[in-house]
Amino acid sequence: MKHIDIKEIFTNAEFIGKEATVCGWVRTARDSKNVGFLALNDGTTLNHLQIVIDKMSGIEVDVEATKLGASVKVIGTVVKNENNGTVEINAKEIVLLGKCPPDYPLQKKFQKLETLRENPHIRVRTNTFNAVFRVRSVMAAAIHRYFQDRGYVYVHTPLITGSDCEGAGEMFKVTTIGYSEDYKNAEEYYADDFFGKKAGLSVSGQLEGEVAAMAMGKIYTFGPSFRAEKSNTLRHVAEFWHVEPEIAFAELPDLIEIAEDMIKYIIRDYMEKCPDELKFFEERFEKGLTEKLLNVVNNDFAVVDYTDAIEILKKADVEFEFPVEWGCDLQSEHERYITEQVYNKPVFLINYPKEIKSFYMKQNADGKTVAATDLLVPGIGEIIGGSEREADLDKLLSAMKAKGMGTEEYSDYLDLRKYGTVPHSGFGLGFERVIMYCTGMANIRDVIFYPRTVGNIR
């Protein structure tokens, strides 16, 4: 069907005074004795195009074409809208493409986000989710552009794996057998399964990413990861998108520099390409959003040692829900205090106690900490977790033993330390969390198309 995107109608002055064909869904309809108005949106822009229906011209319009949610094709002349300085179309013909009955879920003008989550297939038609998913697209493209322009190789790591990157065991099992009482034990069960051994959905592409980095130097992955955590917080979903660069010949300071540069690049690109969406989010969801983002791109991030952060928190005149002691895993309330009350900007927290971090992180000379870093941002908390990787085989084996891990399923990973090991580093960026930070959306379920959470899938 030949037509022009509504975004083009708004941005290209050459259409003014000419006949054009547009398609879209009716967002609102107004009517009077001599003239009617439709607000049309086709998903290419946040802005609605006004369709003017001059009843005195003899134009016939199916009443169903004026119902909220109906899809239509409009042929008419593009003219200037003298009231708001944009453009509108004086309709010559309106063709009904698809009816929309009264039970359309978006009949109410104002809907709570909780209610809209119950209709993920329809909520994308609202202004809020139109803006969210447009921003998501732009930011995804920016991530690819950032790494591609800097010589990184994009690799596709497997989603089905036989090893647990985090060593935590919170994985979704992959099986073709399902529930069965035909086996005496797990060993017999998995031996008869599709792969002949236990398999699960990947929690991270890091281990395979390191393999690629040991051959191509700089790589990144960008795809889904899966966590079987029974968590219902505002920041957790069972399926999320993960950006994971791995860089050979890079130590922790190099990694921090790359992570900061990437975050600033993404935010600048978003602010440049999505001004209408940014304005919308600032007006509806987070006052001061633009100033917050400018503060990020125009200032250096703080770098704070974990030990120093613990002392700051212990001296804070705040009664935290979770007590703070050296060796504890920081909670969201602690992270937000550091970023919002102390530094008022993103903070790289470094050198965590080895007991609370993963087995693959480089052990520092003090014997107590590892060369790890989390990037904490105001309002969200952690959006990046990374580290210099342990390059010494003996130290890596020792860390795995201390955590009670077997080595058989990690044989490929361990070989990297045998055959030409080098200092190398990497991080994981939770894509949904950075979208939350840039839009002011408070719940991760509202920045992902179909959120998967405990007890919820459709």
Secondary structure, 3 states (H helix, E strand, C coil): CCCCCHHHHHHCHHHCCCEEEEEEEEEEEEECCCEEEEEEECCCCCCCEEEEEEHHHCCCCCHHHHCCCCEEEEEEEEEECCCCCCEEEEEEEEEEEECCCCCCCCCCCCCCHHHHHCCHHHHCCCHHHHHHHHHHHHHHHHHHHHHHHCCCEECCCCCEECCCCCCCCCCCECCCCCCCCCCCCHHHHHHCCCCCCCCEECCCCHHHHHHHHHHHCEEEEEEEEECCCCCCCCCCCCEEEEEEEEEECCCHHHHHHHHHHHHHHHHHHHHHHCHHHHHHHHHHCCCCHHHHHHHHHCCCCEEEEHHHHHHHHHHCCCCCCCCCCCCCCCCHHHHHHHHHHHHCCCEEEEEEEHHHCCCCECECCCCCEEEEEEEEECCCEEEEEEEEECCCHHHHHHHHHHCCCCCHHHHHHHHHHHCCCCCEEEEEEEHHHHHHHHHCCCCHHHCCCCCCECCECC
